[in-house]
Amino acid sequence: MLQLPKPSQPPKTLVSLTESYEICRQITAKYSKTFYLGTLLMPPEKRQAIWAIYVWCRRTDELVDGPQAQLTTPETLQRWEKHLEMVFSGHPFDDEDVALVDTLQRFPIEIEPFQDMIAGQQMDLYRSRYETFEELKLYCYRVAGTVGLMSSSVLGIDGDKSGVPWQENQNHYIPKEEAIALGIANQLTNILRDVGEDAQRGRIYLPLEDLEKFNYTQEDLLKGVLDERWRNLMRFEIQRARQYYRDAERGIRFLCRDSRWPVWAALMLYQGILNVIEANNYDVFTKRAFVRTPKKMLYLPVAWLRAQVL
């Protein structure tokens, strides 16, 4: 269980900053191979910061979906938020915190997206169904759209996007909504990929109004019924996810030049999961959709070209 230090406790001896970033790198590489590949295209300082943010997000998610999730209560998440406040005040408690404290000192990241993510985990404690897409969208924002906001300060905004002298002193556009859209697109992709696994835990993230629209029942989903009703439903959901990816794409050109290629790559690699779902004839009950390494390598030069011209 998550524990915070008591005022009378002496501080723990933590690892060095270099060791902490290495821990974050290893965790990112182990648990999110596609995401990790995208971070390798970033300058060292930015990639390390993204690893630190990713690890905090993963630790937060594991409170509800990890091995000890059955022990998590609302009070657990309250303690985790206190832990977060300690980190933002510059006081690391765990080895992974050392890197995040350094990241927060290097980049102007606000605490609100982190708090919103914790609120998203609270939703998972008491909800296993979503009636409408608007309800699901709020959940997707909290658990994934927030990641876009956390990352934006690290990725940076291009200070010379217009390239014309008379616009030099104008405020630069910050693609906040596009960053959120990318997070939502990624989470919708996760949901579509993990339908079978979630069903085994009694969870249905697809909006019930969508199931009803295609005359596909909750019982059908929990049994893994794969028929034309299901395929039509999945086509509809994939189209929605792709629209969020298109919305996100419009914001990439406003990022710093050294961030555009990795973001394009991450977007294309993750969106590629939708292609695999289609290639698997929408069977997400017995097949796990993932982009194979040779295909990933083919995405990278296309992403680089888009980063130069779009």
C-alpha positions as CSV (number, residue, x, y, z in Angstrom):
1,M,0.0,0.0,0.0
2,L,1.1,3.6,-0.7
3,Q,2.6,5.2,2.4
4,L,3.7,8.8,3.0
5,P,6.5,9.7,5.4
6,K,5.5,10.7,8.9
7,P,6.8,14.1,10.1
8,S,9.0,12.3,12.7
9,Q,10.5,9.9,10.1
10,P,14.0,10.6,8.8
11,P,14.1,11.0,5.1
12,K,14.9,7.9,3.0
13,T,18.2,7.7,1.2
14,L,17.3,8.0,-2.5
15,V,19.2,7.3,-5.6
16,S,21.1,9.9,-7.6
17,L,19.5,12.0,-10.3
18,T,21.3,10.0,-13.0
19,E,20.1,6.8,-11.5
20,S,16.5,8.0,-11.1
21,Y,16.3,9.0,-14.8
22,E,17.8,5.6,-15.7
23,I,15.0,3.9,-13.6
24,C,12.4,5.9,-15.5
25,R,14.0,5.0,-18.8
26,Q,14.0,1.3,-18.0
27,I,10.3,1.4,-16.9
28,T,9.2,3.3,-20.0
29,A,11.2,0.9,-22.3
30,K,9.7,-2.1,-20.6
31,Y,6.0,-1.2,-20.4
32,S,5.5,1.1,-23.4
33,K,7.8,0.0,-26.3
34,T,6.0,2.1,-28.9
35,F,5.9,5.3,-26.8
36,Y,9.6,4.7,-25.8
37,L,10.6,4.5,-29.5
38,G,9.1,7.9,-30.0
39,T,11.0,9.4,-27.1
40,L,14.3,8.3,-28.5
41,L,13.8,10.8,-31.3
42,M,13.9,13.7,-28.8
43,P,16.8,15.7,-27.5
44,P,18.2,14.0,-24.3
45,E,16.9,16.6,-21.8
46,K,13.3,16.3,-23.2
47,R,13.3,12.6,-23.5
48,Q,14.4,12.2,-19.9
49,A,11.6,14.6,-18.8
50,I,9.0,12.6,-20.7
51,W,10.2,9.4,-19.1
52,A,9.8,10.9,-15.6
53,I,6.3,12.0,-16.5
54,Y,5.4,8.7,-18.0
55,V,6.6,6.8,-14.9
56,W,4.5,9.0,-12.6
57,C,1.4,8.3,-14.9
58,R,2.1,4.6,-14.8
59,R,2.4,4.5,-11.1
60,T,-0.9,6.4,-10.8
61,D,-2.6,4.0,-13.2
62,E,-1.3,0.9,-11.4
63,L,-3.0,2.1,-8.2
64,V,-6.3,1.1,-9.9
65,D,-5.1,-1.4,-12.6
66,G,-2.0,-2.9,-11.1
67,P,-1.3,-6.0,-9.0
68,Q,-2.3,-4.4,-5.7
69,A,-5.4,-2.6,-7.2
70,Q,-7.8,-4.6,-5.0
71,L,-6.3,-2.8,-2.0
72,T,-6.8,0.7,-3.5
73,T,-9.5,2.9,-1.9
74,P,-10.4,6.6,-2.3
75,E,-8.1,7.2,0.7
76,T,-5.2,5.6,-1.2
77,L,-5.7,8.1,-4.0
78,Q,-5.9,11.0,-1.5
79,R,-2.5,9.9,-0.1
80,W,-1.2,9.7,-3.6
81,E,-2.3,13.3,-4.2
82,K,-0.5,14.4,-1.0
83,H,2.6,12.6,-2.4
84,L,2.2,14.6,-5.6
85,E,2.1,17.8,-3.7
86,M,5.3,16.9,-1.9
87,V,7.0,16.3,-5.3
88,F,5.7,19.6,-6.6
89,S,7.1,21.3,-3.5
90,G,10.5,19.8,-4.4
91,H,10.6,16.9,-1.9
92,P,11.0,13.5,-3.5
93,F,9.9,10.5,-1.4
94,D,10.7,7.6,-3.8
95,D,13.6,7.0,-6.2
96,E,11.4,7.7,-9.2
97,D,10.4,11.1,-7.7
98,V,14.0,12.4,-7.9
99,A,13.8,12.6,-11.7
100,L,10.3,14.1,-11.6
101,V,11.3,16.8,-9.2
102,D,14.2,17.7,-11.5
103,T,11.9,17.7,-14.5
104,L,9.5,20.1,-12.7
105,Q,12.4,22.4,-12.0
106,R,13.5,22.4,-15.6
107,F,10.1,22.8,-17.2
108,P,7.1,25.0,-16.2
109,I,4.5,22.2,-15.7
110,E,1.3,22.9,-13.7
111,I,0.0,20.5,-11.1
112,E,-3.7,20.5,-12.3
113,P,-3.3,17.9,-15.1
114,F,-1.7,15.5,-12.5
115,Q,-4.5,16.1,-10.1
116,D,-7.0,15.5,-13.0
117,M,-5.4,12.2,-13.7
118,I,-5.9,11.1,-10.1
119,A,-9.5,12.1,-10.5
120,G,-9.7,9.8,-13.5
121,Q,-8.4,6.9,-11.4
122,Q,-11.1,7.6,-8.9
123,M,-13.7,7.1,-11.6
124,D,-12.3,3.6,-12.2
125,L,-12.9,2.8,-8.5
126,Y,-16.7,3.1,-8.8
127,R,-17.5,3.0,-12.6
128,S,-17.4,0.0,-15.0
129,R,-19.8,1.4,-17.5
130,Y,-20.3,4.7,-19.5
131,E,-23.8,5.5,-20.8
132,T,-22.7,8.2,-23.3
133,F,-19.6,9.2,-25.2
134,E,-19.6,12.5,-23.3
135,E,-19.1,10.6,-20.1
136,L,-16.4,8.5,-21.6
137,K,-14.7,11.6,-23.1
138,L,-14.4,13.1,-19.6
139,Y,-12.7,9.9,-18.4
140,C,-10.4,9.8,-21.4
141,Y,-9.4,13.4,-20.8
142,R,-8.6,12.7,-17.2
143,V,-6.5,9.6,-17.7
144,A,-4.9,10.5,-21.0
145,G,-5.7,14.0,-22.3
146,T,-3.9,15.2,-19.2
147,V,-0.7,13.5,-20.5
148,G,-0.8,15.8,-23.5
149,L,-1.0,18.8,-21.1
150,M,1.8,17.5,-18.9
151,S,4.0,17.0,-22.0
152,S,3.4,20.3,-23.7
153,S,5.7,22.3,-21.6
154,V,8.5,19.8,-22.2
155,L,7.9,19.7,-26.0
156,G,7.9,23.4,-26.2
157,I,6.3,25.9,-28.6
158,D,8.1,27.2,-31.7
159,G,9.0,30.8,-31.1
160,D,9.3,31.6,-34.8
161,K,6.4,29.8,-36.3
162,S,5.2,32.6,-38.5
163,G,8.6,33.6,-39.8
164,V,7.5,37.2,-40.6
165,P,8.9,40.2,-38.8
166,W,5.5,42.0,-38.2
167,Q,4.3,39.0,-36.1
168,E,7.3,38.6,-33.9
169,N,5.8,40.2,-30.9
170,Q,2.4,38.5,-31.2
171,N,1.4,35.8,-28.7
172,H,2.2,32.4,-30.0
173,Y,-0.6,29.8,-30.4
174,I,-0.4,27.1,-27.8
175,P,-2.0,23.9,-29.1
176,K,-3.7,22.9,-25.8
177,E,-6.8,21.4,-27.3
178,E,-4.8,19.5,-29.9
179,A,-2.6,18.1,-27.1
180,I,-5.7,16.9,-25.2
181,A,-7.1,15.4,-28.5
182,L,-4.0,13.3,-28.9
183,G,-4.4,12.0,-25.4
184,I,-8.0,11.2,-26.0
185,A,-7.2,9.5,-29.3
186,N,-4.6,7.3,-27.6
187,Q,-7.0,6.3,-24.8
188,L,-9.7,5.5,-27.3
189,T,-7.2,3.3,-29.1
190,N,-6.3,1.6,-25.8
191,I,-10.0,1.0,-25.1
192,L,-10.6,-0.6,-28.5
193,R,-7.4,-2.7,-28.3
194,D,-8.2,-3.9,-24.8
195,V,-12.0,-4.7,-25.1
196,G,-11.4,-8.4,-24.4
197,E,-9.1,-7.9,-21.4
198,D,-11.5,-5.3,-19.9
199,A,-14.4,-7.6,-20.4
200,Q,-12.7,-10.3,-18.4
201,R,-12.6,-7.9,-15.5
202,G,-16.3,-7.0,-16.0
203,R,-15.5,-3.6,-17.5
204,I,-17.1,-2.1,-20.6
205,Y,-15.6,1.2,-21.7
206,L,-17.5,1.5,-25.0
207,P,-20.5,3.8,-24.5
208,L,-23.6,1.8,-23.9
209,E,-25.5,4.2,-26.3
210,D,-23.1,3.0,-29.0
211,L,-23.8,-0.6,-28.3
212,E,-27.5,0.1,-28.5
213,K,-27.1,2.0,-31.7
214,F,-25.7,-1.2,-33.4
215,N,-28.1,-3.6,-31.5
216,Y,-25.1,-5.2,-29.7
217,T,-25.7,-6.0,-26.1
218,Q,-23.5,-6.0,-23.0
219,E,-23.9,-9.7,-22.8
220,D,-22.7,-10.1,-26.4
221,L,-19.6,-8.1,-25.5
222,L,-18.9,-10.1,-22.3
223,K,-19.2,-13.3,-24.3
224,G,-16.9,-12.0,-27.1
225,V,-19.6,-12.3,-29.8
226,L,-17.8,-11.4,-33.1
227,D,-20.4,-10.8,-35.9
228,E,-21.4,-8.0,-38.3
229,R,-23.0,-6.0,-35.6
230,W,-19.7,-5.9,-33.7
231,R,-17.7,-5.1,-36.8
232,N,-20.0,-2.2,-37.6
233,L,-19.7,-0.9,-34.1
234,M,-15.9,-1.1,-34.2
235,R,-15.8,0.7,-37.6
236,F,-17.8,3.5,-35.9
237,E,-15.5,3.6,-32.9
238,I,-12.3,3.5,-35.0
239,Q,-13.6,6.4,-37.2
240,R,-14.2,8.5,-34.0
241,A,-10.7,7.7,-32.7
242,R,-9.1,8.7,-36.1
243,Q,-11.0,12.0,-36.0
244,Y,-9.2,12.8,-32.7
245,Y,-5.9,11.9,-34.3
246,R,-6.7,14.3,-37.1
247,D,-7.6,17.1,-34.6
248,A,-4.3,16.4,-32.8
249,E,-2.2,16.6,-36.1
250,R,-3.1,20.2,-36.6
251,G,-1.2,21.2,-33.5
252,I,2.1,19.6,-34.2
253,R,3.4,22.4,-36.5
254,F,3.3,24.8,-33.6
255,L,5.7,22.7,-31.5
256,C,9.5,23.3,-31.3
257,R,11.2,21.8,-34.4
258,D,13.0,19.2,-32.3
259,S,9.7,17.9,-31.0
260,R,7.7,17.6,-34.2
261,W,9.3,14.4,-35.5
262,P,8.9,12.4,-32.2
263,V,5.3,13.6,-31.8
264,W,4.5,12.7,-35.4
265,A,6.1,9.3,-34.9
266,A,4.3,8.6,-31.6
267,L,1.0,9.6,-33.2
268,M,1.5,7.4,-36.3
269,L,2.8,4.4,-34.3
270,Y,-0.1,4.5,-31.9
271,Q,-2.7,5.1,-34.6
272,G,-1.2,2.1,-36.4
273,I,-2.9,-0.1,-33.7
274,L,-6.2,0.8,-35.3
275,N,-4.9,-0.5,-38.6
276,V,-4.0,-3.8,-37.0
277,I,-7.4,-4.1,-35.4
278,E,-8.9,-3.8,-38.8
279,A,-6.5,-6.3,-40.3
280,N,-7.5,-8.7,-37.5
281,N,-11.1,-8.4,-38.7
282,Y,-12.0,-6.5,-35.5
283,D,-11.2,-9.5,-33.3
284,V,-10.0,-7.9,-30.1
285,F,-11.3,-10.8,-28.0
286,T,-8.7,-13.4,-28.9
287,K,-6.1,-11.3,-30.7
288,R,-4.0,-8.4,-29.2
289,A,-3.4,-5.7,-31.7
290,F,0.1,-4.3,-31.8
291,V,2.4,-2.8,-34.5
292,R,5.3,-5.1,-35.3
293,T,8.9,-3.7,-35.2
294,P,9.5,-3.8,-39.0
295,K,6.3,-1.8,-39.5
296,K,7.3,0.7,-36.8
297,M,10.6,1.3,-38.7
298,L,8.6,2.1,-41.8
299,Y,6.6,4.8,-40.0
300,L,9.7,6.8,-38.9
301,P,10.8,8.3,-42.2
302,V,7.2,9.2,-43.1
303,A,6.9,10.9,-39.7
304,W,10.2,12.8,-40.3
305,L,8.9,14.0,-43.7
306,R,5.6,15.2,-42.2
307,A,7.5,17.0,-39.5
308,Q,9.4,19.0,-42.2
309,V,6.5,19.9,-44.5
310,L,3.2,19.9,-42.4
